[in-house]
Amino acid sequence: MRGAVAVKAGSRPPWVGLGAAVWLQVAGGASSTFALYSHALKVALGADQRRLALLGVACDVGENLGLLPGVLCNRLHPALLLLIGAAACLVGYGSVWFTVSGSGPALPYWLIWFSLCLAANSGAWLGTAVLVTNMRNFPLSRGAVAGILKGYAGLSAAVYTVLYTGILQDSSANFLLFLTLGVPVVCVVTMYFVQPCEPSLVENSSEQVHFLFTQISSVLLGVYLVAATILDHFITLTDALNYVLLVIMALLLFVPLTVPLKMTLFPSNRRKGQPDSSECSSADHEHTEPLLPSSSASNLGNIDDSDATDIDILLAEGEGAVKQKRRRPKRGEDFRFREALLKADFWLLFAVYFIGVGSGVTVLNNLAQVGIAAGAVNTTISLSLFSFGNFFGRLGGGAVSEYLVRSRTLPRTALIACTQVVMVITYLLFALGQHATLHVSVALLGICYGVQFSVMVSTSSELFGLKHFGKIFNFISLGNPLGALLFNSLAGYVYDREVEKQHATTMDSDIACHGPNCFRLTFCVLAGMASLGTLLSIVLTVRIWPVYQMLYAGGSFSQPRSSAH
């Protein structure tokens, strides 16, 4: 099966695709920049705060509505998914730009809502294309791949903020025009490099070094963005200095591409006949289908030929004259989407993600009001702490979970259980409503929030395979907007009720809530939900532990490293 597609001379390394995916993940995170143009949009529409908040919900819904790209990722080449995402971005952000800039006729509110949903949905197309493709190209390093790609997505808002303040002159209209044209350009330039490759099913120590190098470079980018943001906050930067900072940022984004450059200039020696993990087949997408490894395929990649023959015989008998029904897959093998829906593990993972990410995004959406209630005059620092905590959580979640499964054969969901415990403590700190604990709480929550993303992605691929991974992980991602809708409704009700109590005698219609009572009940409920999430995470971890024993202790992922040399 691995020899079904010959690797052509001059084919590209899969690391080029990973480097291109970094740019696409950053570009696709534009939905997190709503705050940069929300005020201008509010003025252009003449909307009140409630209707503006609903426009923010449109971004969250669009970003997580990925079932359609999940379905099509097995039928279309990744380049086509990127083109669809580019078109959605062009139409969606273009419509919003017309309204904010006044360059066209005023559009009705409902059309702007759908435009923002469509624009944010472009990120789902981009994310599905690059995440599914790279998870399949690096089946033995799923945690690292998920952490890197989700980490760069977490840095997207910071990258766009530097562009917004640096070359776009703090103009919402210019920024929307940049999104309208810039993101499609990135898609067109990089789509040639994002394609399925023949994966290596043999562990290679040099590959782990390359992942570590890429992770370190992303950390350097995150630290640099923090420094640039602080510098811009305290001093007025000249145009020349702004361009220098942007050039440095662009160079740091290009760092992952030095890996395939090094592999091209200094190719490593390998055994005769061993698959080259650095080359990518340029064959048609339909011909690469047999090479798209499922969890089971990659795990069984090291069995003897005699064992493979026995398996083929068993499969032939199962599909023989008796016309037996297709054997139901076991955990760790390829599941069809409808088969995954029948598994308790699937719904446990969905519930854990629903609680962890849904509650976290609720705090993010209300972070300004939470800060005001705690006595913080400026919430910029809180937003920055959450953003970079989110990045390090996504990156660290991938790296730490990869270490746990390889060294302890401990399921990745054990890390989710630990972060849910931290979230319980964090929500209780928030419930105190004290300014002294605000920033610590925000930073902790950002890290826990980020961990949920990267761990969910790799866990779902290991439990249910990679063949229908796009549909499965995009369905689980719906836990984000569903959780946000439920918990935000609770937070809004509690907040408005407390405002009425505090200002029952005043006629001012725009009075903020102050004090711990504004969100105390909400955070107590979220702490209770996080406790439930901890329990469900532990149950899921115990249930799937035998799967990870098979994958990493006695299965294919446990191949001795000496075989790579």
ZAMARGU-4260 file (C-alpha; in steps of 0.2 Angstrom, whole numbers, plus 5000, padded with zeros to 4 digits):
<rodrens>
0) 5000/5000/5000 | 5014/5012/5004 | 5022/5009/4987 | 5006/5014/4978 | 5013/5031/4974
5) 5030/5033/4968 | 5039/5049/4975 | 5044/5059/4960 | 5061/5068/4958 | 5060/5086/4963
10) 5045/5083/4975 | 5043/5095/4989 | 5046/5090/5008 | 5030/5090/5019 | 5039/5102/5030
15) 5036/5115/5016 | 5018/5112/5018 | 5019/5114/5037 | 5028/5130/5034 | 5015/5136/5023
20) 5002/5130/5035 | 5009/5142/5048 | 5005/5157/5037 | 4988/5150/5033 | 4984/5148/5052
25) 4989/5166/5056 | 4979/5172/5041 | 4964/5162/5045 | 4963/5168/5063 | 4956/5185/5057
30) 4939/5181/5066 | 4948/5185/5083 | 4951/5203/5077 | 4933/5209/5079 | 4938/5222/5093
35) 4949/5231/5080 | 4934/5237/5070 | 4919/5234/5081 | 4918/5252/5086 | 4918/5258/5068
40) 4905/5245/5063 | 4894/5251/5078 | 4895/5269/5072 | 4892/5264/5054 | 4877/5254/5058
45) 4870/5265/5072 | 4869/5249/5082 | 4867/5248/5101 | 4879/5237/5112 | 4867/5222/5112
50) 4866/5221/5093 | 4885/5224/5092 | 4888/5209/5103 | 4877/5198/5092 | 4889/5203/5078
55) 4903/5196/5088 | 4893/5180/5091 | 4892/5179/5071 | 4911/5178/5071 | 4912/5164/5084
60) 4898/5154/5075 | 4907/5156/5058 | 4924/5151/5064 | 4917/5135/5072 | 4905/5130/5058
65) 4917/5118/5050 | 4906/5103/5046 | 4905/5106/5027 | 4924/5108/5025 | 4926/5093/5036
70) 4915/5083/5024 | 4924/5089/5008 | 4941/5087/5014 | 4941/5069/5009 | 4934/5073/4992
75) 4943/5089/4987 | 4961/5093/4986 | 4967/5105/5000 | 4970/5119/4987 | 4952/5119/4983
80) 4947/5121/5001 | 4959/5135/5002 | 4951/5144/4987 | 4934/5142/4994 | 4940/5150/5010
85) 4948/5164/5001 | 4932/5167/4992 | 4922/5167/5008 | 4935/5180/5015 | 4934/5191/5000
90) 4915/5192/5000 | 4912/5192/5019 | 4925/5205/5024 | 4922/5215/5008 | 4904/5218/5012
95) 4909/5224/5030 | 4922/5235/5022 | 4909/5243/5010 | 4899/5248/5026 | 4913/5254/5037
100) 4922/5264/5023 | 4906/5271/5016 | 4912/5266/4998 | 4895/5258/4994 | 4877/5258/4999
105) 4873/5255/5017 | 4869/5236/5020 | 4856/5230/5032 | 4860/5223/5049 | 4856/5206/5045
110) 4866/5205/5030 | 4881/5212/5040 | 4878/5198/5052 | 4879/5184/5038 | 4894/5193/5030
115) 4904/5192/5047 | 4898/5174/5049 | 4904/5170/5031 | 4921/5179/5033 | 4924/5170/5049
120) 4920/5154/5041 | 4934/5156/5029 | 4945/5152/5044 | 4937/5135/5046 | 4941/5131/5028
125) 4959/5136/5029 | 4961/5127/5046 | 4953/5111/5040 | 4964/5111/5024 | 4980/5113/5033
130) 4976/5103/5049 | 4970/5088/5041 | 4983/5088/5028 | 4998/5090/5040 | 4991/5078/5053
135) 4990/5065/5039 | 5008/5070/5033 | 5015/5068/5051 | 5005/5053/5059 | 5018/5049/5072
140) 5019/5067/5078 | 5001/5073/5079 | 5002/5081/5096 | 5017/5092/5090 | 5008/5096/5074
145) 4992/5101/5082 | 5001/5111/5095 | 5011/5121/5082 | 4997/5125/5071 | 4985/5129/5084
150) 4998/5139/5093 | 5001/5150/5078 | 4982/5152/5076 | 4982/5159/5094 | 4995/5172/5089
155) 4985/5178/5074 | 4977/5192/5084 | 4993/5198/5090 | 5001/5198/5072 | 4986/5207/5066
160) 4987/5220/5080 | 5005/5224/5075 | 4999/5226/5057 | 4985/5237/5062 | 4995/5249/5073
165) 5010/5248/5062 | 5006/5251/5043 | 4987/5253/5043 | 4987/5268/5054 | 4974/5262/5067
170) 4961/5263/5053 | 4947/5251/5054 | 4943/5253/5035 | 4961/5250/5030 | 4961/5235/5041
175) 4945/5227/5034 | 4952/5231/5016 | 4968/5222/5021 | 4958/5207/5027 | 4947/5207/5011
180) 4963/5206/5000 | 4977/5200/5010 | 4970/5184/5016 | 4965/5178/4999 | 4982/5182/4992
185) 4990/5172/5006 | 4979/5157/5001 | 4983/5158/4983 | 5002/5160/4986 | 5003/5145/4998
190) 4990/5133/4991 | 5003/5125/4980 | 5013/5119/4995 | 4999/5111/5005 | 4996/5094/4998
195) 4995/5076/5004 | 5012/5067/5006 | 5017/5049/5008 | 5020/5049/5027 | 5034/5040/5036
200) 5029/5027/5047 | 5046/5025/5055 | 5051/5036/5070 | 5065/5048/5066 | 5075/5057/5080
205) 5079/5071/5068 | 5061/5074/5065 | 5058/5077/5083 | 5073/5090/5083 | 5064/5099/5069
210) 5048/5100/5078 | 5057/5106/5093 | 5065/5119/5083 | 5049/5125/5075 | 5041/5126/5093
215) 5055/5136/5099 | 5054/5148/5084 | 5035/5150/5088 | 5039/5155/5106 | 5052/5168/5100
220) 5038/5175/5089 | 5026/5176/5104 | 5039/5184/5115 | 5043/5196/5101 | 5025/5201/5098
225) 5023/5204/5117 | 5038/5216/5117 | 5033/5225/5101 | 5015/5228/5108 | 5022/5235/5125
230) 5035/5246/5115 | 5021/5253/5105 | 5011/5256/5120 | 5024/5267/5129 | 5033/5276/5115
235) 5027/5283/5098 | 5036/5273/5084 | 5041/5282/5068 | 5036/5274/5051 | 5054/5268/5048
240) 5054/5259/5065 | 5037/5251/5062 | 5043/5244/5046 | 5058/5237/5054 | 5047/5228/5067
245) 5036/5221/5053 | 5051/5214/5044 | 5057/5206/5059 | 5040/5198/5062 | 5039/5192/5044
250) 5056/5184/5046 | 5051/5175/5062 | 5036/5168/5052 | 5047/5162/5039 | 5058/5152/5052
255) 5049/5135/5050 | 5053/5135/5031 | 5072/5134/5036 | 5069/5116/5041 | 5065/5110/5023
260) 5079/5121/5017 | 5091/5113/5028 | 5084/5095/5023 | 5087/5100/5005 | 5104/5107/5007
265) 5110/5094/5019 | 5100/5078/5016 | 5102/5064/5029 | 5107/5047/5025 | 5094/5033/5026
270) 5093/5015/5023 | 5091/5008/5006 | 5072/5006/5003 | 5067/5016/5018 | 5053/5029/5014
275) 5059/5046/5014 | 5049/5056/5026 | 5055/5072/5019 | 5047/5070/5002 | 5030/5074/4996
280) 5021/5065/4982 | 5014/5077/4968 | 5002/5063/4963 | 4984/5067/4961 | 4974/5068/4977
285) 4963/5053/4973 | 4978/5042/4970 | 4985/5047/4987 | 4969/5041/4996 | 4977/5024/5001
290) 4992/5034/5009 | 4981/5044/5020 | 4985/5035/5036 | 4972/5031/5049 | 4977/5028/5067
295) 4976/5010/5063 | 4986/5011/5047 | 5000/5021/5055 | 5000/5010/5070 | 5001/4994/5060
300) 5014/5001/5049 | 5027/4991/5057 | 5019/4973/5057 | 5027/4960/5047 | 5022/4956/5030
305) 5015/4939/5036 | 5004/4948/5048 | 4998/4959/5035 | 4994/4944/5024 | 4984/4937/5038
310) 4974/4953/5040 | 4971/4953/5021 | 4964/4935/5022 | 4953/4939/5036 | 4946/4954/5027
315) 4944/4944/5012 | 4934/4931/5022 | 4924/4945/5029 | 4919/4952/5012 | 4917/4934/5004
320) 4902/4925/4998 | 4892/4926/5014 | 4892/4945/5012 | 4895/4949/5030 | 4892/4966/5037
325) 4907/4978/5038 | 4916/4975/5054 | 4914/4989/5066 | 4930/4998/5069 | 4939/4998/5086
330) 4945/5013/5095 | 4961/5018/5086 | 4955/5013/5069 | 4946/5023/5056 | 4929/5027/5060
335) 4915/5034/5049 | 4907/5049/5055 | 4891/5041/5059 | 4900/5027/5068 | 4909/5039/5079
340) 4893/5047/5084 | 4888/5030/5092 | 4903/5029/5103 | 4902/5035/5121 | 4920/5041/5120
345) 4915/5053/5106 | 4902/5061/5117 | 4913/5062/5132 | 4926/5071/5122 | 4913/5083/5116
350) 4906/5086/5133 | 4923/5089/5140 | 4927/5101/5126 | 4910/5110/5127 | 4913/5113/5146
355) 4931/5118/5145 | 4931/5129/5129 | 4913/5135/5131 | 4916/5142/5148 | 4933/5150/5143
360) 4926/5159/5128 | 4912/5166/5139 | 4925/5174/5150 | 4934/5180/5135 | 4918/5188/5128
365) 4915/5197/5144 | 4933/5201/5149 | 4930/5220/5148 | 4915/5219/5160 | 4924/5207/5171
370) 4939/5219/5173 | 4928/5234/5176 | 4918/5225/5189 | 4935/5221/5198 | 4941/5239/5197
375) 4952/5238/5182 | 4952/5254/5172 | 4961/5247/5157 | 4958/5230/5151 | 4971/5230/5137
380) 4983/5220/5149 | 4970/5207/5153 | 4967/5204/5134 | 4986/5203/5130 | 4988/5190/5145
385) 4974/5180/5139 | 4980/5180/5121 | 4997/5175/5124 | 4992/5162/5138 | 4981/5155/5124
390) 4996/5153/5113 | 5007/5145/5125 | 4993/5134/5131 | 4990/5128/5113 | 5009/5125/5110
395) 5012/5117/5127 | 4997/5106/5126 | 5003/5098/5110 | 5021/5096/5117 | 5017/5090/5134
400) 5004/5078/5129 | 5016/5071/5116 | 5028/5068/5130 | 5015/5060/5141 | 5009/5048/5128
405) 5027/5043/5122 | 5035/5042/5139 | 5021/5036/5150 | 5008/5030/5138 | 4996/5042/5147
410) 4981/5047/5137 | 4981/5066/5131 | 4965/5068/5140 | 4974/5067/5157 | 4981/5084/5153
415) 4963/5090/5150 | 4958/5084/5167 | 4973/5093/5175 | 4968/5109/5166 | 4950/5108/5171
420) 4956/5107/5189 | 4966/5123/5187 | 4950/5131/5179 | 4940/5127/5194 | 4953/5136/5205
425) 4953/5150/5192 | 4934/5153/5192 | 4934/5153/5211 | 4948/5167/5210 | 4937/5176/5197
430) 4922/5175/5209 | 4931/5185/5222 | 4931/5200/5210 | 4947/5207/5217 | 4959/5217/5206
435) 4974/5209/5214 | 4970/5192/5207 | 4962/5197/5190 | 4978/5196/5180 | 4984/5180/5187
440) 4966/5172/5184 | 4966/5179/5166 | 4983/5171/5162 | 4979/5154/5170 | 4963/5154/5161
445) 4971/5158/5144 | 4983/5144/5146 | 4970/5131/5151 | 4959/5137/5136 | 4973/5135/5124
450) 4977/5117/5130 | 4959/5111/5126 | 4961/5115/5108 | 4977/5106/5103 | 4973/5091/5114
455) 4956/5089/5107 | 4963/5089/5089 | 4976/5075/5092 | 4965/5065/5104 | 4950/5064/5091
460) 4962/5058/5078 | 4970/5044/5088 | 4953/5038/5094 | 4943/5039/5078 | 4957/5039/5064
465) 4962/5051/5051 | 4951/5046/5036 | 4936/5056/5042 | 4945/5066/5054 | 4939/5083/5046
470) 4921/5079/5050 | 4924/5072/5067 | 4935/5086/5074 | 4924/5100/5066 | 4908/5092/5074
475) 4917/5092/5091 | 4922/5110/5088 | 4904/5115/5088 | 4905/5114/5107 | 4913/5131/5107
480) 4899/5141/5100 | 4886/5130/5109 | 4895/5132/5126 | 4897/5151/5122 | 4878/5153/5119
485) 4873/5144/5135 | 4886/5152/5147 | 4885/5169/5139 | 4866/5169/5142 | 4869/5165/5160
490) 4882/5178/5162 | 4871/5192/5153 | 4856/5188/5164 | 4866/5189/5180 | 4875/5204/5175
495) 4859/5214/5170 | 4850/5209/5186 | 4864/5215/5196 | 4864/5232/5186 | 4846/5234/5190
500) 4849/5231/5209 | 4864/5243/5209 | 4855/5257/5199 | 4837/5255/5203 | 4835/5273/5207
505) 4844/5281/5192 | 4838/5284/5174 | 4855/5282/5166 | 4854/5268/5153 | 4873/5265/5151
510) 4879/5261/5168 | 4892/5247/5171 | 4891/5235/5185 | 4904/5236/5199 | 4909/5224/5212
515) 4911/5205/5214 | 4892/5202/5213 | 4892/5206/5195 | 4899/5189/5190 | 4900/5179/5206
520) 4885/5168/5203 | 4891/5165/5185 | 4909/5160/5190 | 4902/5149/5204 | 4892/5140/5191
525) 4907/5139/5179 | 4917/5132/5193 | 4904/5118/5196 | 4904/5115/5177 | 4923/5113/5177
530) 4922/5101/5191 | 4910/5091/5181 | 4922/5092/5166 | 4936/5086/5177 | 4926/5071/5182
535) 4921/5067/5164 | 4940/5069/5158 | 4945/5056/5171 | 4932/5044/5166 | 4937/5047/5147
540) 4955/5044/5152 | 4952/5028/5161 | 4941/5022/5146 | 4954/5025/5133 | 4970/5021/5142
545) 4970/5003/5134 | 4970/5012/5117 | 4985/5022/5121 | 4994/5006/5128 | 4991/4998/5111
550) 4996/5014/5101 | 5012/5018/5111 | 5017/5004/5122 | 5015/4988/5111 | 5009/4996/5094
555) 5016/5004/5079 | 5020/5021/5088 | 5032/5011/5099 | 5045/5007/5086 | 5063/5008/5093
560) 5072/5024/5088 | 5087/5014/5082 | 5077/5008/5067 | 5077/5026/5061 | 5096/5026/5059
</rodrens>
